[in-house]
Amino acid sequence: MPTDTPTTAALQEELLRRARSRAARPAPAPETVRHGPAPLSHAQRRMWLMDRLGQGGASYSVPFATRLRGPLDLDALASALTALVRRHEILRTRYGQQDGEPYQEVLPAPEAMAPRVVETAAEGAGGLLAEEAHRPFDLAAGPVPRALVLRHGPQDHTILLTFHHIALDGASLETVAGELAELYTAATGGTAAEQPAPPQYADFARREQAATDRLEQGLRHWEARLDGISPLRLPRPAHPPADGGTRSAGTHTAPLDPRVPAALRELGRQRRATLFTVALAAGFAALHRFTGQDDLVIGVAGSHRQGAEMRGLVGLCVNTLPVRVNAGGDPSFTVLVERVREALLDAQQSREVPFDLILERLGAAARDTDGTALIRVSADVLGEPTTLRLPGTVSEYVEVGAGEAKFDLSFALVDTDAPAGLVQYGRAALDEEAAAALGVHYGALLTAVADDPDLRLSQLPGAVPAPRDKTDAHPAETLLRAHPGVAEAAVLAPAGGPLLAYAVLRGIGGPTPAELRSRLRAVLAPELVPAAVTLLDALPRTADGAPDPARLPGLPSAPAPEGARAEAVAEGFAALLGRQPRPDDDFFLLGGHSLVAVQLAERLRGALKLPLTGLDIMQARTPRAVTALLDARAEERAAAPTVTASRPRRSREGTVLVTGGTGGVGAFVLRELAAQGRPVLALARPESAHLVAGDGVDVIEGDLTDVAGLRKAVESADAVIHAACTFTRPEVDVTAMAAMVGAWSRGPFVFVSSVDAYGHPAGEWVAEESAPGQPLSPYGQAKLDCEALLLRAAGSQGRGGASAVRSPLVWGPHQRLRDQLRWGATGLLYQAAREGRPLVLPRPGTGGHAWFGAAWVHAAALARSVVSCLDAPVHGVANAVSGHVTWRDLAATLTELLGSDSEIREADEVHPDLDHRWHYHADRLSPSLRLQPGEDWRSVLAEMAGPSER
């Protein structure tokens, strides 16, 4: 593109100067507000799809925390929050789906929004803030912001507002902070804030949808610009992290001399570029040095905020812009800056094209054969963070990291009083050792180009990581070989198809394919899990000893799959993609995208009654692989007892409704009821019904979100044992309990609660039914609220007695309980022992507490206690505790069981996960809690730390 004309040069400067705000052209005047459901904007649609695909998590929570020293008027804060949500409809919007298409709908303004207040010392705030930030949102109910106030003292508070990214972006956060301060100031003075009516996001979404037909030229531009690009290959972890199923993030920060940002800014001025452009060039240089690749693409944040009419708009107006740069020819850094400037200008001129439409147009080219996404790397410049500034207080920004990575790799120049180079990475996507080296090199590179921008790329810090030993193979292959029941294993990625795994067992009676794949899914990131595991008598090999693809079943040369599931898959592909697929046709090459994946999964799930998600479709990609995945899940179901149809109401006297039967506690409750010969009605989703079916067990469909189904289930039973829990959605748990109590009309009701309902008691020993101590976690508060609903209703209108059984950590030989041991409250110790890292424990006496450890109960003992309450209700709260164990004893046992050489240390600091120092009395249910042979804590841990069982 020629750049020598004054007009073009001026345009470049103007566009690049506004690269951070992306507001170069005036926007059309807002149209008249229209009420009723509205379409989603393209950015919202992507957030909604991430949520439906199960890839949202805490990555898309936006926590905004400020510590305020000075007098805080909580009533004024509540008034300001209420007024803020009333002003901006997007903050009270829910997201539904009709005929496969999502929509947004504004909810009525709330009458009041009082923040939750928790008394806690400042030292303990971090854990509470992180816990609140990690609580997921229910988009179908509406992402109304959550408000939490931590009171550290009379004039010392931390305020946390948590939003969902679907309703808010960075620019919106500044608007929210400013308006909230104005509204608070007015409330403290008893006046009304004079603020102009803001634009509403639903109108923006409608205008964007109406303009979609005018984007064809821009789409053709992006299609040509990204032609031939391949997803970046990054060095995978040698040993995938234990929490690889999440998008857990690692971060390396390299402090910079304060002169570095100033020097980079001056370099930009000389080259007619912004600091952002120079920092982006540094990201390209670091990526080139790290990968050895020349043709690179980095995603940067653009915006649809255009013109004065968009000021004050709260909502998601960001758009990902792919910036493609060729770093070949060993240019100097100054030349690279010019290349990046040109590429960024090119991207800016087509910034109105939504990124999801670009991906749809690229189809399969937007992903590698193994599902790797086109945009894996991002770059940004981070300035001073936004804080909430309220009159009469001193504000301090509080970092609340969600701990999850949106991209596999991100570069950032921190341009504040404490400048730094920051590298964030997904721990399941990038090798830890390589990431640590990259963090050091990135900081050194920024300093080097600030000192001498004419250095060539080959002279800059950085290096391609040394290739790992090829015998490490694919992580899934490594894990399969490590299984005690597997003699040989191979994982292959055929062209145009998904990962496929093959295993040879050591003997008869070994693990099933479903068990092996379940093991892989529990450890690996989703993109690393093979679509299917096939058992072979022997692994066919070529002359050089490599697996022979020509003789392996399931690869493209194999016959087309047959049967009802294969036909349903082919019909689903054809119905949604408009063409009849061949067995190995790629979903994306056929025109598929995220929404179609969700629709196809829902269609197949409904037709075949087997669990399947949109993410499964996107990872499997071909009809053959999807069929193989469904076949494996059907095998798992076939191995379970036959499900019997639900009988009419009260066909068997004494029927006990059990919720949560597919969970660890519920499974033991079902066993205990079966042993006593009691008729059972188990609540379960259709795809999970086979897990609870058995002799004497009828199944009724439903879950905690199906209020009507819950009422019907309770009305059909003569007694209730409620063991189900979402763990992360307390509002769902409380709503479900209210529905069940409302339908309860006879017989006893037993609720499996938690000792978390005691909060943080003052004393070391806690009596049954003691009052809760603050702080109380959202999970503990929900348990307390559920208990109150139940106990208030007990004994009225023909209802029987009620029992709330509070349990601590539950241990037992069940996969769900194993998962809780590995990832729950004890996960910190378990994973450290598993990975050979030091186990750091609080030293007795720290903080004035003589004992640190945990209460526990064997699942079988808990089940006996719960079932005993059917015949002898406690008419209140009872604790179910088998014993107490110190963290040191638990750590020593875990290292022994896992064969770990981890060092056990003591420190004067207490990690939030280990800040437990209470013993719980358990007198009311003591007869049922008496331990049976094999129920001591060391024996049960040995069972749980061994090979997984179904």
N, C-alpha and C positions, 0 to 999 in steps of 0.2 A: 504494500500500500504506500503510495507516495506521501511524504510528510513535509515537503518543502514549502507548501503554500501557507500564508499566514492564517487563513481560515481553518485549515486542517489542524495546524499546530495549536491554535486557540481552542479548538474543539477538544483536542487531546488533553490539554491542560485542565480544561473545565471538567471533562468527564473523570479524569484521574484524580483531580482534587476532591471530587465528590464521591470517590470510590467507597468511602465508609458510609455515607448516607444514601447513596444511589438515588439522588433526586434531581435528575438533569432535565426532565421535561415536565411541563405543567400537565396536570391531570384534568379530565373533564369534570364539570361540576357534578356533585352527587345528585342522584335521582331521588325522587320522592320515595320515602320509606314505604316498603310494602311488608305487611305482616304475614304470619304463617310460615310454614317450613321453607327453608331456602337451601339451595345447593351448597355443597362444600367448595371452598376455594381449592385450587390445586395443591397448595401447601398443606391445607387442612386434610385433604384427601390422603396425602402421603402419611400424615400422622395417624389418621384413622386406620389406614391399612397396616401400619406398623403395630398398632394396638391389636387389630384382629389377627395378625400373623403371630402374635405373641412375642414381638421383638421390641416392644415399647419399654416396659420396665421403668426403672428410675432414670433412664437416659433422657426421657422427655418430661421429667418433672423440672420445674423452674423454682428452686428455693431462693428466697430473698430475705436475708437476715441482717439485722442491725442491732448492735448493743447500744442502749440509751442510758446515759447517766444523768439523773435529774428527775424531777417529779413527772410521773406519767399518769394521765387521767384516762383510766380504762373505759369509762362511760363515753368519753369523747372519742376514743379510738374506735369503739364499737359503732358509734354514730357515723364516724367518717367511713368506716368499712361498708356499712349499710348503704350510705349515699353513693359510694364509689361503684358498688355492684348495681345499684339502681341506675346510675348514669350510663354504664357500659354494658350493653346487652350481651356481649360476647362472654362476659364473666359469669353469666347465668344461662348458658346455652347447653342443651343436651344434644347428643348425636345418635340418630336412629338409622334404620335401614328399611327400605320398602322396595320390593321387586328387585333386590340385589343392588340397589343404588343407595348410597348414604345421603342423609340430609341433616341439616341443623335446625333446631327449633328453640326459640327464646322462651325461657320459663318466666313466670311472674316474679317481680322483684320481692326479695324477702323482707319481712317486716322488721327483722333485727338480725344482726350478725355479731354475736358476742364471741370474742376470742376465748379459747381455752387457756386457763391460767394454771401454771404448775410452779410450785415452790421448789427451788433447787439451787444448790451452790453453783457458782460460775464454773468450777472445775468439772462438774458433771454435766454441763450443758451440751457438750459435743455429741455425746451418745444420743441424747433425746432429740437434738436437732437432726441428726442423721437418720434416726428411726422415723421421724415425721416426714422427712424428705423422701424416704424410700416407700412410704405408703402409696400404693397405686391408686389411680383415679378410676372411677367407673364412668366412662364417657357416655353411656346410655342414660345415666342419671343426671349428668351435668357436672362439668369441672368447676363448680363454684370454688373460689380460692379458700384454702384452709388457713386459719389464723391461730398461732400458738404464741403465748407470752410466757417466758420463763422469768420468774421473779427471784432475783438473787439477793435483793435487799429492798428497803423502803424506797430508795431512789436509784435502783440498779436493775434494769430489765433487758432481756433480749427478745426482740419481736421477730418471729418467722412467719412470712407469708409464703405459701406454696401454691404455685399455679401449674396447670398443664400447658405444655408448649403449643398445643393446638389452639389455645386462646391468647397467646402472648408471645412476643419476641423481645429482643433487647431494647429496641426503641420504645416499645410499649411500656417496658419496665420503668424507664425514665419518666414517662407520662404518668404512670400509676403512682410513683413515688412523689412526684410534684403535686398531683391533685390530692393525694391522701394527706399530705402536709397542709394544704390549703383548707381542706375539709375539717381536719382536726383543729386547726387554728380557729376556724369559725365556730366549731362546736364548743371549744373551751370558753369562747367569748359570748356564747349564747346567741350568735347571729347566723345568718344563712350565707354560705359562700356564693359569690357572684362568679359563676363559671358559664361560658357559652355552651350551648348544646353541642355535644361531640358528634362526629360522623359515626355511623354504626357499621360494624364489620359485615353483617349479612348483606348490606347494600353493595359493599365492595365485591363480595363473592358473586352476587348476581351480575354485576357489571363485567367481572372477569369471565364468567361463563358465557355471557352474551358476545364477548370479543374472541372466543376460542376459534371461530371460523376464520378470523383474520390473521391467524398465526402461521399459515402454511409457508409463507416465504421464510419466516424465521426458522421453522422446522427444517426446511431444505438447507438453510445455512448451516445449522448445527449438524445435520446429517453429513454434509460435505466436510465440515471442519473436523469431525471426529472419525472420519472414514479411515479404517485400517488401524485404529488404536486398539491396543490390547490391555486388559487389566494388569496392573502392576503385580509382579511376583515379589513377595517379601519372605525373608527367612522364617519359617514356622518354628514354634517352640519345639525344642528337643523332647521335652516332657510337658504335655498340655497341662495347664493348671487344673487343680481339682474342681474349681468352680467355673470350668470352661463353658458350661451351659449358659452362663450369663455373659454380658458384655463388660466384665470387670476390667478396670483400667489400671495401668501403671503410669507413673509420671516421673520424669527426670528433669530437674531444673538446674541450670547453670547460671549463677549470678554474673552480671556484667558490670564493667566499670561504667559509671554514669556518663562518661564521654561517648560511649558507643552509640546510643540512640541519637545523640546530637550529630555525630559524624555521619551516621546513615541518613539522617534527615538532610544534611548539607549535600551529601552525594545525590540524593533525590532531586534537590533543588537544581543542581548543576545539570542533571539529565532530564529535567522537566518531568519528574516522577514524584509521586507521594511516598511517604515513609512506608505505607502499606505495600506499594509496588516493590520497593527495595527489599522489604522483609519477605515478600513473596518470592523474589528472585533468590534470596538466601535459602528459602525452603527448597526451591528447585535445585540449587547447587548442592545442598546437603543430600537431597534425594538421589541426584546423579552420582555423587561420590559413594552413597550407601548401596545403590543397586547396580551401578555400572551401566545403566540404561540411558539412552539419549532421548528417546521419544517418551515424554512424560506428561501426565495430566494431574492437576491438583484442583480440588473443589474449593471455591471461595463463596462467601455469603453475599448475595445481592439483595435488592429490596424492590418492592413494588410501590413504595411510598413516593408519590410524584406530586409535587406542587403544594401550595399553601392549603388547598382544600383537604388534604390528607392529614394535616397537623391535628394532633389530639386523638387520632384513630388508635384504639387499642385492639390488637389482634395479631395474627400471624401473617406478616407480609414479606417474609424472607423467601429467597429462591436460591438454589445452588447453581453456581455458574462453573462449568468445567473450563479450566484454562489449560490449553495444550501448548507446550513449549518444547522445542528441540534443543537440547544442550550439547549436541555433537560439535566436533571440530575444535574442542578444547578452547573455547573463547575466554576472554578476560571476563571478570565479574561485571565490569561496566557494560560490556557488550551484551551479557546475559540480561542485565537490567533493561536494556533497550528492547530485547526480544520479549521480555515479560511485559513491558509497557505496551508493546504492539498487540500482544495476545490478549492482555486484559482489556484494552480498548475495543478489540474485536468482540470479546465476550460481552462487554457493556452495551454495545450497539444492538445486541439481540437478547438483552436481559429479560424482556417481557415474556419470553417463551418459558413456561413452567418446566422444571427439570423432569417431572414425571412424564410429561409428553415427549420429551427428548428420549427418555429411556424406552417408552413405548415405540417410538419411531425406529430406534436402533434395534429393538427386539433382542435376539440372542447375542448380537454383537456387544450388548451392554454387560455381558457376563462371560467369564471364561467357562470352559467345559466342566469345571468342578463347582461352578456357581459363584466364583469370585466376582464381586461387584466392580464396575468400571471405576467409580470414584472411591478410592480407599484412603486417600490422603487429603487433608485440609490444611489451610494456613490462615493466620490472622494476626492482628496486632491488638494487644489487650491494654486498655488504658485504665484510669482510676475507676474502680467499681462504683456502681450506684448504691447510695445509702438513703435511708429514710431520715429526713431531718425535721424533727418536731421542735416547736418553740420551747425554750427553757431547758433543753437537753443537749448533751454532747454526744454526737453520733460516732460510732465505730463500726466499720464493715466487719461482718463475720462470715468467714468462708464455710459453706456447707456443701461439701462435695458429694454428689450422688454416687461417685465411685464407679461410673459406667462410661464407656467410650462410645461416642456416636460414629466415629471413624476408626479404621484400623490404625491410623497414624496421623497425628496432628502436630504441626509446628506453630509456635507462637512467640512473638517478640513482646515481652512485657515492658511497656513504655510508661513507667511510673517512677516514683522516687527511689524505688529499689528495682532497677532494670534487670532483666534476666532473659535467657533463652529457655524455652520450655518445650519439651517433647512429651506428648501423651500418646499412649498406644493401647490397643486391645491385647490383653494378656493371652488370649486364645489365638491371636492372629500373628503375633510377632515374638520372636525369641527374646527372652529377658536379657541375656548377655549381649546380644546384638543391639537391643534397645538402649541398654546402659551406655554402650560405646557411642551410639548415635547421639545421645543426650550430651555427652562430653564434646563430641566433634561439632555439634551444632553451635554450642556456645563459643567454642574456639573459632569456628568459621565466621560468626558474626563479628567477633573482635578483629579477625584477620582482614576482612573486607573493609571494616571501618578504618583500619590503619593504612591499607593499601588496596584500593578498589581495582587496581589494574592487574592484580594477580590472576593468573589463569586458573581454570577449575582444577587442573591437575596439581596445582600448587597449594590448594586449600586443604585444611584438615578434613579427615574422613577417609574411609576405606571400605571396600566391599567385604562383608564378613566372610571368614574362611568357610568353605563348604564343609558341611558335616559329613561324618562317615555315612556312606550310602546304606550301610547295614541297619541304620536307625529306621529306615523305611518310613511308611506312613504311620502316624500315631495310632490309628485304629489297629493296624497290623501289629504294632508293638504291644498294645494292650491285650489283643487276642492271644498272642504268643505267651504272655505272662500268666494267662489263666491256667490254673493247675489241671484243668480237664482238657486242655488243647495241646496237641502235639505239634501241629504245623498250621500256619495261617498265611494268607496272602490277601492284599487289597489292591484292586485294579480300578482305573478310571478310563473306561473305553471311550473312544471318540464319540461325541454326541450323546453320551449317556452318563448316568450317575455313578458314584462310587459303589462297587460291589465287593463284598468280602467272602472269603472261602476259608473253611477251617476243617482240620482233621482231628478227631477226638482221640484221646489216649485209650479209651475203652468204652464198653457198653454202659449205658446209663449216665452218660455225661450231660452237659448242659444242652438245652434246646437252642435252636436259632434265635427264638424270641428272647431267651435269657441272655444270650451273648450280646444281642443288639441292645437290650435294656442296660447291660453293663456299660456298653460304649456310650449310650445316650446319657448315662449318669455322670460321665467324666468329661467327654469331649464337647467342644463347641458344635452346634448343629450342623455347620457346613463340613465338619470332619467325620460325621457319622455315615457309614455306608447305608444305602437304601435297603439292603437285605444282606443277611448272612446265610450262606449255603454250606451244609455239611457234606463232606466228601469222604470216601474210604481212603483215597490217596490223592495227593496234589500233583496233577500232571505237570511235568517239567520238560523244557527244551534240552538240547544237548549241552548247553552251557549252564544248566541248573536253574534257569529262571522259570517262573510259572508260565505254562503254555496257554495263551488266551484261546487258541483254536480248539482246545479240548476242555475248556471250562464252561459249565452250563450258565445260562443267563446272559451271556454276552451277545452282541448283535447278530452273530452267526447262528444263534440258537433258533429253533422254531418259534413261531408266534405263540404267545400265551393263549390258553383256551380256558373256557369255563365262564360261569356267571359273572365273576368279578372282572375278568378281562373284557367281557362284553360291556359291562357297565362303565368301565374306564373308557373304552373306545367310544361309546355313545356319548359320554360326558364331554370328551375332547371335541367330538364332532358338533355337538349341540352348542357349545360355548365358543368354539373357535371357527365354526363354519366350514370345516373340511374334514374328511375322513382321514384319521392319522394312520400311519404305519407304526409297527411296534416300537421302532427306535427313533421316531420323529421327535424333535426337540420342542418342548412346550413353548419356548420363547420364539423359535423360528416359525412356529405356526401362528404367531401373533399374540401369544399369551402375555399377560402382565399381572401385577399383584392382585388387582381386583378380581380378575378372572380366576386366579389361583384360589382365592377365598370362596368364590362361587362354586368352583368345581369341587373343592373339598366338602362344602356344605351339601352339594348334590349327592356325592358318593357316600358321605356319612349317613345321610337320610335313607338312601336306597339300600345300603349294605349293612347298616347298623354296626359299623366298625369305626374306631377312632381314627380321624384323619384331619390334618390342618392344612391351611393354605401354604404354610412354610414347608410341609411335607411335599406338596406338589412342586414348589419352586426348587426344592433340593433334588427330588427324584427326576423331574423334567420329562421323562419319556413314558408312554403307556406301559411299556414292559416293566420299567422300574416301579411305577406306581402300583401295578398289579402285583409285583413281587412283594412290595411293602404290605399291601392289603392281605396277601396270602400269609405272610408271616404273622400278622395280627390275628387272622382267622385261626391259625394254628394255636396261638396263645389262648384264644377263646375256647377252642375245641378241647383243650386240656383241662378246662374248668368244668365243674358240675353243670348239668343242664338247668336252665332257668325255667321255673314253673310260672305259669300265668297267675296274676294277682286274683285272689278270690273275692267274691262280693263281700260287702261290709258285714262284719261280725259272723262270718260263716264258721269260725272256730273261736270258741270262748277263750279268753285269756290271751289273745294275740297281742304281742309286744311290738310296737313300731320302733325300729332302730335306724337312726340317721348316722352317717359317717361310717357305714359298714366296710367301705373300701379302704379306709384309713387303718392305721396301726391299732389304735385303741378299739375302734369299732369291730375289727376282725376278731379280737380276743373276746369282746362282748358277745358276738355271734356264737363263738365256740362255747362259751359258758352257758348261754341260753339253750344251745343244742344239747349240751351235756345234761341239762335239767329237763329236757323234753318239752320245752315251752314253744308254742307256735310263734313264728316270727314274721313280721312284715318289714322288709328292708327297703329303704328309700335309696335309689341309685339312678344315675343317668343311663340311657339305653346302651351306650357303648361300654359301660362298666358293669352292667347287670350280671355278667357271668362271674365276676369276682366275688359276689356275695351269695350267689345261688347255692342251694344245697338242700338236703333232706329237711323238711319242716320249715323251709324259708320261702316265702312268697316275695315277689319283687314288685314294687310300685315305682313308676318312673317319676323323677323329679330331682331337684337340688335346692340349695338355699336361696337361689335367686328366683325360684318359681313359687311365688307366694300362694297362688291358687292350689298348686300341687301339694304344698306343705299342709294346707288346711284339709284337703281331701285325705291325705295320708293319716293325719291325726284323728279325723272323724272315723276312720276305718279301723282303729285299734282300741284295745281296752287298757293299754298302758304305753308309756312313751319313755324311751331312753334316747336322749339327744346328745350325740357324741360328735356331730359334724361341726366344722369350724373352717372359716376361710383363712385364718391367721393374719391376713394382711388387709382385710376389708371389714373393719369393725361395724360400719354402718349397715352392711349386708347381714352380719351376724345378729345385730339387735333387731332389725326389721323382720328377719326370719323367726326369731324367738317371739316377737309380738304376734305374728300370724299364727304360730303354733299354739301359744297360750290362748289366743282368741277362739281357736277351734277346739280346745281341750274341754271335754265335758264329763269325763268319768275316769276312774282309775288313777294310779300313781304316775308321777312324772319325775324322771331323774335326769338332771343336767350335768354333763361332765364339764366342769369348770376348771379353773387354774389357780394356783397359789399366787399368780401374778396379780390377782384381785386384791391381795394384801398390800401391794405397792412396796414401799420402803418403810417397814415398821421401825419403831424406835428401839425396841429391845431385841436381844439375840433369839429368844424363844417366842414363838408366835402361837397363841391359843386359838382353837377353832372359833370362828365367827368374830375374831378381833376386827376392830375398825381399821380401814385401810390407812396407810401412811403415804404421804406425798414424797416424791413424784409418783404418779400412776401412769403407766404406759397406755397408749390407745388400746392395745390388746387387753390389758388388765382392766381398764375402764369399761370396755365392752362386756367383759365377763361379769363385772359387777352390775352393769345395767341389765344384762340378761337375767341374772339371779333375782334382781329386784322385781322384774316383770313376773317371773315365775312364782316367787314366794308371796307376792301380794295377791295372786289369783288362787292360790292353793286353798282347798277346803270350801270353796264357794261354788254355788250353782251345780252341785253334784260332783265337783272335781274331788279327786283323792288327795293324798299327801304329796308334798314336794320335797325333793332332796337335791341340793347343789353339792356335788362332790368335787372338791378342789384337788387337783393333782399337780405334782412337780414334774421334773423330767421323767418321761416314760420310756423304759427300756424293755426290749423284748425281741425275739427272733422274727421280725417282719420287715419287709423292704422299706416301708414308709418310716418305721422307727429307726432303721439303719440310716436312712437319709437325714433324719433329725439329729442323730448322733454325729454325723459327718458334717452337716451344714448348719445345724441349729445353734443352741446356746453353747454346746461343747465343741462346735466346729473349729474354733480357734486352736484348741489343743489337738484335736484329731488331725487336722490338716498339717499342723506344724510337725507332729510326729510322723505322719505319712511321708512328708517331704524332707525329713531329716533336719529341720530347722530347730533352733533352740525353743524350748517351752518356757516362757517367762511368766512366773506366778507372783501374785502379791505376797509379800512377806507378812506372816502373822504379826499383828500389832500395828500395821499400816493404817493410818487414819483412826487409830484407837480401837480397831476391831481385832479381837484375838483369833478369830477363825474365819477362813474363807473356803467355801466349797459349795456343794449342791445337795438338795434333797432329791430323792429318786423313788420311783415305784416300779415294780415289775408289772408289765402289762396284764399278766394273768391275775395278779393280786388285785389290781385296779378293777378288772372285769368282775371278779368275785364280789368286790365291795359294791360296785354299781348295781349288779343284779340283786344283791341282798336288799337294796333299798326298795325293790318292788314289793317285797313282803313286809319290810319294816322301815318305812320312810323315816328319815331323821328330822323332817319338818324344819329344815333350816340348812345350815352349812356344815359340812364335815370334811376333814382332810383325809386324803388317801396317800400315805407315805410309808414306803418300806424301810427307808433308812436315810442316812446322810453320809457323804463321802467328801474328804478334803480334796482340793485341787491337786495337791502333791500326790496323794494316793491314786487319784484318777490318772494323772499324767504318767506316773510310773507304770501303771497297768497298761495304758494305751501304748506306750513305747515298747513294752514287752510283747504285747499281742501283735503289734505291727512289725516286729523285728527291726525297730528303729534304733539308731545310735544317737538320737537327739539328746542334747544336754538339757537338764532341768535346772533353771535358775530362779532365784527369788529377787524381787526388786521392791523398792518403796513406792512404786506407782501401781495403780490398779487399772487394768484394761476394763472398759465398760462391760464387756462380755463376762468378765470374771468378778464383777463387783457384787458378789452374793455372799452374805454372811449370816443367814437366818436358819434356824431349826424350827420345824413345824410339829406341834403336838398332833397326834392322830389317834384319839381315844375312842371316838364314837363307832368307828368301823374296824377296830382292832381285831375282832375275831376273824373277819374275812381277810385281813391283811397279813395274817400269820404266814410266814414264808414256807413254801413247800420245797422238797428236795430240788436242787438245781436252780432255785430262784434267788440265790445270793448274787450280789452285784458283780463279782468277778466272773462267775459262771455265765451270767447273761451277757456281759460284755464280750466274753470269748465267743459266744454264739453270734453276736452282732458284728464283730470284727472279722468273722470268717467269710467264706464264699457266700454270695447272695443267694437267697432262696426266693421262690415265687410265693 
